[in-house]
Amino acid sequence: MSVNITPGGTRGQQQPAGPIKKVMLWVMRASHRLGARRMDGTPVVLLTTRGARSGQDRTTPVMCFEDGESAWIVVASFGGSAQHPAWFVNMARHPDAVWIEVEGRRIHVTPRSLGGDDRTQAWGRITERASRFDGYQAKTDREIPVVRLTPAQA
């Protein structure tokens, strides 16, 4: 199983678009590279995916949760939006073209959607560490995807 695009929602948080979104992402990426690698105490990584339509690499800062010694969990919450974030769709379309930047290291990773008990257990650990995700889930009627990233096999 790789990354499954679950149904979108009918309600949720509105997200900034256009130039505002581009400026926000630029500031967040620059801040991360200058050392701001946490948000409310939770690690932030730079996630690079290949664009679903453009084929160009796209880099987005995302909150990340360590899962064992060499795996990470990311949450496609998009702040509780009705739609999935672009990076999640990109990851589903090109699961072989996903990287994360962790502590200055760029790691090629393999994404896998978590479902059933795996997702439930991961969601519990995530919301225990970052309660904001419970709030995001309350804003939307879509199930927020949870994705496990493991180092890709060479």
C-alpha positions as CSV (number, residue, x, y, z in Angstrom):
1,M,0.0,0.0,0.0
2,S,1.4,3.4,-0.8
3,V,-0.5,6.8,-0.5
4,N,-4.3,6.6,-0.9
5,I,-6.2,9.8,-1.6
6,T,-9.2,9.7,0.6
7,P,-12.4,11.7,-0.2
8,G,-12.3,15.4,0.3
9,G,-14.7,17.2,2.6
10,T,-17.5,19.6,2.2
11,R,-16.5,22.0,4.9
12,G,-13.3,23.3,6.4
13,Q,-10.8,26.1,7.1
14,Q,-10.1,28.5,4.2
15,Q,-6.5,28.6,3.2
16,P,-4.5,31.6,1.8
17,A,-3.9,31.5,-1.9
18,G,-1.9,33.2,-4.6
19,P,0.9,35.6,-3.7
20,I,0.2,35.5,0.0
21,K,0.6,31.7,0.1
22,K,3.9,31.9,-1.9
23,V,5.3,34.5,0.5
24,M,4.3,32.5,3.5
25,L,5.9,29.4,2.2
26,W,9.1,31.3,1.2
27,V,9.4,32.7,4.7
28,M,8.8,29.3,6.4
29,R,11.4,27.6,4.2
30,A,13.9,30.3,4.8
31,S,13.2,30.2,8.6
32,H,13.7,26.5,8.6
33,R,17.0,26.6,6.9
34,L,18.1,29.4,9.3
35,G,17.4,27.1,12.3
36,A,13.7,27.5,13.2
37,R,12.9,23.8,13.0
38,R,10.1,23.6,15.6
39,M,6.6,24.8,15.8
40,D,5.0,24.8,19.2
41,G,7.7,22.3,20.3
42,T,7.0,19.9,17.4
43,P,9.7,19.3,14.8
44,V,9.2,20.7,11.3
45,V,10.9,19.1,8.3
46,L,11.1,20.3,4.7
47,L,9.1,17.8,2.6
48,T,9.9,17.7,-1.1
49,T,7.5,16.1,-3.5
50,R,7.2,16.0,-7.3
51,G,4.2,18.1,-8.6
52,A,1.3,15.9,-9.7
53,R,0.7,18.0,-12.9
54,S,3.9,20.1,-13.3
55,G,6.5,17.4,-12.6
56,Q,8.5,20.0,-10.8
57,D,9.9,19.5,-7.3
58,R,8.0,21.4,-4.6
59,T,9.2,21.9,-1.0
60,T,6.9,22.6,1.9
61,P,7.6,22.8,5.6
62,V,5.4,20.3,7.6
63,M,5.2,19.3,11.2
64,C,6.6,15.8,11.7
65,F,6.5,13.2,14.4
66,E,9.3,10.6,14.8
67,D,8.1,7.1,14.6
68,G,10.8,4.8,15.9
69,E,14.4,5.2,15.0
70,S,14.2,5.8,11.3
71,A,10.7,6.7,10.4
72,W,8.5,9.9,10.5
73,I,4.8,10.6,10.4
74,V,3.3,13.6,8.6
75,V,-0.3,14.7,8.8
76,A,-2.1,16.1,5.7
77,S,-4.3,18.4,7.8
78,F,-4.1,21.6,5.7
79,G,-5.2,23.4,8.8
80,G,-8.6,21.6,8.7
81,S,-9.4,22.5,5.1
82,A,-12.0,20.6,3.1
83,Q,-9.3,19.7,0.6
84,H,-6.0,17.8,0.9
85,P,-2.8,19.8,0.8
86,A,-1.0,19.8,-2.6
87,W,2.0,17.9,-1.2
88,F,-0.3,15.0,-0.2
89,V,-1.7,14.7,-3.7
90,N,1.8,15.1,-5.2
91,M,3.0,12.3,-2.9
92,A,0.2,10.0,-4.0
93,R,0.9,10.6,-7.7
94,H,4.7,10.3,-7.4
95,P,5.4,8.2,-4.3
96,D,8.9,7.4,-5.6
97,A,9.9,11.1,-5.6
98,V,9.6,12.1,-1.9
99,W,12.4,13.6,0.2
100,I,12.6,15.1,3.7
101,E,15.2,17.4,5.1
102,V,15.9,16.5,8.7
103,E,18.6,18.3,10.7
104,G,20.4,19.4,7.5
105,R,20.2,15.9,6.0
106,R,18.2,15.2,2.8
107,I,16.7,11.7,2.9
108,H,14.8,10.0,0.1
109,V,11.7,8.4,1.7
110,T,8.9,6.0,0.9
111,P,5.4,7.2,1.9
112,R,2.7,4.9,3.1
113,S,-0.8,5.9,4.2
114,L,-1.9,4.6,7.6
115,G,-5.3,3.2,7.9
116,G,-7.4,1.2,10.5
117,D,-5.7,0.5,13.8
118,D,-2.4,1.8,12.6
119,R,-3.9,5.2,11.9
120,T,-5.9,5.3,15.1
121,Q,-2.8,4.6,17.2
122,A,-0.7,7.1,15.3
123,W,-3.4,9.7,15.6
124,G,-3.6,9.2,19.3
125,R,0.2,9.8,19.7
126,I,0.0,12.8,17.4
127,T,-2.8,14.5,19.2
128,E,-1.2,13.8,22.6
129,R,1.9,15.7,21.4
130,A,0.1,18.4,19.3
131,S,-3.5,18.9,20.3
132,R,-3.9,21.4,17.4
133,F,-4.6,18.4,15.1
134,D,-7.8,17.5,17.0
135,G,-8.9,21.1,16.3
136,Y,-8.1,20.7,12.6
137,Q,-10.2,17.5,12.5
138,A,-13.1,19.3,14.1
139,K,-13.1,22.0,11.3
140,T,-13.5,19.5,8.5
141,D,-15.6,16.5,7.6
142,R,-12.9,14.7,5.7
143,E,-10.7,12.1,7.5
144,I,-7.3,13.8,7.7
145,P,-4.7,11.5,6.2
146,V,-1.7,10.3,8.2
147,V,1.4,9.1,6.3
148,R,4.4,7.2,7.5
149,L,7.7,8.0,5.8
150,T,10.6,5.5,5.9
151,P,14.0,5.7,4.2
152,A,13.8,4.5,0.6
153,Q,15.7,1.4,-0.3
154,A,18.7,2.1,-2.5
